[in-house]
Amino acid sequence: MMLFYPYPIGSFLVVGVDSSFWIGRFAGILNGVAILTNAQLFANMGKPIDGIRPVVRIPIRMVTFVALKDGKDGKNDNDKKDEKDNKGDKDKNAKQC
């Protein structure tokens, strides 16, 4: 379960299982099962095996790796812009003190 610890709910994750991997939004862990939403299963070669499923339950014992998809943290570009703007405001306030 520690594999999922650094990722907040809603993170866009890649979860490896056996000879394939799931890509979807992390929805939490319940009773030893990782839950992804809007997830799709891919073969290790990168080809989709099945269509997008609204909810997928993956037993933790089957998980071989967990990673952020393309280094994204689940936030959209507007959220990142707001964070940058807020950081700029904090820097301005710090300079005024």
Secondary structure, 3 states (H helix, E strand, C coil): CHHHCCCCCCCEEEEEECCEEEEEEEEEEECCEEEEEEEEEEECCCCECCCCEEEEEEEHHHEEEEEEHHHCCCCCHHHHHHHHHHHHHHHHHHHHC
